[in-house]
Amino acid sequence: MKIGLVGSIHELGWEVLRSQGHSIIEVTDVSANNLKKELADVSGIVLRTAQMPNEVIDACPNLQIIARHGVGYDNVDLNYLNKKKIALGVTGTANAVSVAEHVMTFFLQLTKNIHLSDELTRKGMFQEKGNLPAFFELYQKNVLILGFGRIGQAVAKRCLGFEMNVYVYDPYVSKDTIEKMGCLSISIEDSLKLADFVSVHLPLNEETRNFINAKSFQEIKDSCVIVNTARGGIINEQDLYHALKDKKLRAAGLDVYEQEPPPSDHPLFDLSNVLLTPHNAALTLECRMRMAVEVCETVSFYLKNKEKLNLQNIINRKELGI
Ligand SMILES: NC(=O)c1ccc[n+]([C@@H]2O[C@H](COP(=O)([O-])OP(=O)(O)OC[C@H]3O[C@@H](n4cnc5c(N)ncnc54)[C@H](O)[C@@H]3O)[C@@H](O)[C@H]2O)c1
């Protein structure tokens, strides 16, 4: 069968598809017109971050599955796929560890500002270390994890390793599950005031857009560090900018933006208390290899080897009746 790769993936993924006898087309021009032309006869699509408009789906009469190289799927219209009985796959087991490590990197760098110590040492100012700005421990600090799914849980494990107090807000996960992992379940009203660190791990949808906003920043401690590796728009960026500028927050770490790539004159670029990465939390080499294999297996197994398919990776399995 013919598989379209929309965006490039690690070679290991190509090997999976070739070994299952599929032909592959890699598409790099992701404009809707080009996608319609190049994907017209594919049975499956591996999708990185490009938008997949419904008009492209309509132009692919053989299409049976779109699988995301990743876990977020806000670049496809799930309701439309359901209507057309097309499966939506994700790489559910591949990327929690890399994203969780990215969060810990943000937490550590934003509290310790290690680059300032490096700079001072290189400049021969070793004895002036007492003049460095104060830096802090994670130990016994309160961390609030918003969303206790695959990534939220991976972050919780690592925070517990640092002996932090881990609070979780996720109304869809039972208190029992949260407590069994050594964490504390908390309401959103109570949580923001006590957090020294916040890490966002929610999906982006109408319920979660602007979840953290100007009102939240009034409640959050001035010393709080907030990190978003989930999706831009869950934290309102303009409100975040004002909170950082007015020192209503210690610092923020962002891997995701309301607009990607963010505009070159984005106001956040002018602030020194924010650390920015280009939506690459899951792009460690190990994770890219795992995602490429998992997404290609999902597409291939869905099309012709269903007994090997990890059904948990098919988001709309219920709607498809599988
Ligand atoms: N930066 C990156 O490269 C990167 C990589 C992977 C995933 N992500 C993003 O990370 C986020 C989390 O991914 P995941 O794999 O952990 O997802 P997941 O589906 O396993 O977990 C999401 C959790 O959020 C909870 N949730 C949903 N709505 C909620 C609400 N209104 N309030 C509180 N909790 C709510 C759900 O119950 C679930 O437990 C997603 O937004 C995903 O797109 C980003």
The ligand as an SDF file (V2000), in Angstrom:
LIG
                    3D

 44 48  0  0  0  0  0  0  0  0999 V2000
    6.4040   19.6330   23.5120 N   0  0  0  0  0  0  0  0  0  0  0  0
    6.3070   18.4990   22.8750 C   0  0  0  0  0  0  0  0  0  0  0  0
    7.1150   18.1730   22.0400 O   0  0  0  0  0  0  0  0  0  0  0  0
    5.1780   17.5630   23.2200 C   0  0  0  0  0  0  0  0  0  0  0  0
    5.3820   16.1950   23.0450 C   0  0  0  0  0  0  0  0  0  0  0  0
    4.3750   15.3220   23.4070 C   0  0  0  0  0  0  0  0  0  0  0  0
    3.1670   15.8040   23.9110 C   0  0  0  0  0  0  0  0  0  0  0  0
    2.9820   17.1290   24.0290 N   0  0  0  0  0  0  0  0  0  0  0  0
    1.7250   17.6430   24.5860 C   0  0  0  0  0  0  0  0  0  0  0  0
    1.7050   17.3010   25.9740 O   0  0  0  0  0  0  0  0  0  0  0  0
    0.3600   17.2410   26.4200 C   0  0  0  0  0  0  0  0  0  0  0  0
    0.1510   16.0020   27.2880 C   0  0  0  0  0  0  0  0  0  0  0  0
    0.4230   14.8260   26.5440 O   0  0  0  0  0  0  0  0  0  0  0  0
    0.1260   13.3770   27.2010 P   0  0  0  0  0  0  0  0  0  0  0  0
    0.7020   12.3640   26.2760 O   0  0  0  0  0  0  0  0  0  0  0  0
    0.5300   13.3590   28.6310 O   0  0  0  0  0  0  0  0  0  0  0  0
   -1.4680   13.3620   27.0960 O   0  0  0  0  0  0  0  0  0  0  0  0
   -2.4780   12.4160   27.8740 P   0  0  0  0  0  0  0  0  0  0  0  0
   -3.7220   12.3730   27.0470 O   0  0  0  0  0  0  0  0  0  0  0  0
   -1.8260   11.1280   28.2670 O   0  0  0  0  0  0  0  0  0  0  0  0
   -2.7620   13.2460   29.2340 O   0  0  0  0  0  0  0  0  0  0  0  0
   -3.5190   14.4260   29.2740 C   0  0  0  0  0  0  0  0  0  0  0  0
   -4.1510   14.4920   30.6590 C   0  0  0  0  0  0  0  0  0  0  0  0
   -4.8360   15.7340   30.7820 O   0  0  0  0  0  0  0  0  0  0  0  0
   -6.0340   15.4970   31.5060 C   0  0  0  0  0  0  0  0  0  0  0  0
   -6.9970   16.5540   31.1970 N   0  0  0  0  0  0  0  0  0  0  0  0
   -7.7160   16.7410   30.0860 C   0  0  0  0  0  0  0  0  0  0  0  0
   -8.4770   17.8400   30.1830 N   0  0  0  0  0  0  0  0  0  0  0  0
   -8.2300   18.3600   31.4180 C   0  0  0  0  0  0  0  0  0  0  0  0
   -8.6920   19.5040   32.1190 C   0  0  0  0  0  0  0  0  0  0  0  0
   -9.5670   20.3340   31.5690 N   0  0  0  0  0  0  0  0  0  0  0  0
   -8.1940   19.7180   33.3510 N   0  0  0  0  0  0  0  0  0  0  0  0
   -7.2930   18.9020   33.9200 C   0  0  0  0  0  0  0  0  0  0  0  0
   -6.8090   17.7900   33.3070 N   0  0  0  0  0  0  0  0  0  0  0  0
   -7.2760   17.5360   32.0720 C   0  0  0  0  0  0  0  0  0  0  0  0
   -6.5180   14.1430   31.0540 C   0  0  0  0  0  0  0  0  0  0  0  0
   -7.3600   13.5560   32.0190 O   0  0  0  0  0  0  0  0  0  0  0  0
   -5.1950   13.3840   30.9150 C   0  0  0  0  0  0  0  0  0  0  0  0
   -4.8890   12.6740   32.1070 O   0  0  0  0  0  0  0  0  0  0  0  0
   -0.5050   17.3220   25.1590 C   0  0  0  0  0  0  0  0  0  0  0  0
   -0.9280   18.6670   25.0140 O   0  0  0  0  0  0  0  0  0  0  0  0
    0.4550   17.0200   24.0480 C   0  0  0  0  0  0  0  0  0  0  0  0
    0.0540   17.6140   22.8280 O   0  0  0  0  0  0  0  0  0  0  0  0
    3.9740   18.0230   23.7070 C   0  0  0  0  0  0  0  0  0  0  0  0
  1  2  1  0
  2  3  2  0
  2  4  1  0
  4  5  1  0
  4 44  2  0
  5  6  2  0
  6  7  1  0
  7  8  2  0
  8  9  1  0
  8 44  1  0
  9 10  1  0
  9 42  1  0
 10 11  1  0
 11 12  1  0
 11 40  1  0
 12 13  1  0
 13 14  1  0
 14 15  2  0
 14 16  1  0
 14 17  1  0
 17 18  1  0
 18 19  2  0
 18 20  1  0
 18 21  1  0
 21 22  1  0
 22 23  1  0
 23 24  1  0
 23 38  1  0
 24 25  1  0
 25 26  1  0
 25 36  1  0
 26 27  1  0
 26 35  1  0
 27 28  2  0
 28 29  1  0
 29 30  1  0
 29 35  2  0
 30 31  1  0
 30 32  2  0
 32 33  1  0
 33 34  2  0
 34 35  1  0
 36 37  1  0
 36 38  1  0
 38 39  1  0
 40 41  1  0
 40 42  1  0
 42 43  1  0
M  CHG  2   8   1  16  -1
M  END
$$$$
